[in-house]
Amino acid sequence: MATDIGSSAPTHAILHIGSEVSAMDKRSFQNETAFQMAMYLARRMLAEKLITSKEYRDFEQEMLRRYQPFSGDLYT
């Protein structure tokens, strides 16, 4: 039984040449983190029926406005 032998040298899986991706600055990271935590808690409150769906949507819109998270484009 033959086995292929490949290189074990570490290589980049994705080339970033011409990529629009950049490292997130500290402020963006903090905004993203705050947004994600706030929405996690809001989802829990919604699941436990502590808030209504309308209150959740209104809150989400306010958090999107306040934090302007990177992931916000995924939610809207």
N, C-alpha and C positions, 0 to 999 in steps of 0.2 A: 504494500500500500504506500503510495507516494503522497507526500504532503508538500504544499507550497511554502516556501520560506520567503517572507517579505521583510521589509525594513522595519526595524523597531525604533527608528529615529522619530522623535516627536515632530509632528507637522501641524500646521494650522488647518482646521477643517474648513474655514471660510476665509477667503481673501477679502480684505477691506479696501482694496484699491478702488477708488472712485465711489466708495460707499458714503451714504448720507448719515451713517451711524456715528455718533460721537459719545464720549464718556459723559455721564450725567454729573453736573456740578453739585456742590453741597446743598445749595438752596433748592434745586429741583428734586434732589433726593429727599430732603425733608418734606417738601410739599407732597411728593408722591406717597411717602410713608404716612403722613398725617391723613391724606385723603383715603388711603386704603384702610387704615384703622377706623376712621370715622364711618366708612361705608360698611365695614365688617360689623361694627356694633349696631348700625342701623338695620342691617339685614337680620341680625339676631333679634332685635326688638320687633321687627316686622313678623318674623317667624313665631314669636311668642305672643303676637297680637297686642303688643304694647303701643304700637302706632298703626295707623291706617296706611293703605297703599298710596293714597294721595299725600299724606304727610311724608312718606318715604321718598316719593318722587320730588316733592318740593325741597326736601332736605338734600337730596342728591344734586339738584340743580344749584343750590346754594354752595355746596361743597365744591362742585365743578368751577363755579365762579370764583370762589375764595382761593382755592389751591391751584387751579389750572394745571392739573396733573398730566404727566406724559400719557398715562393710560386713559385719560378723559376722552380722547378721540375714540377709544374702543367702546366706551359706554354710550356715547351720544349718536 
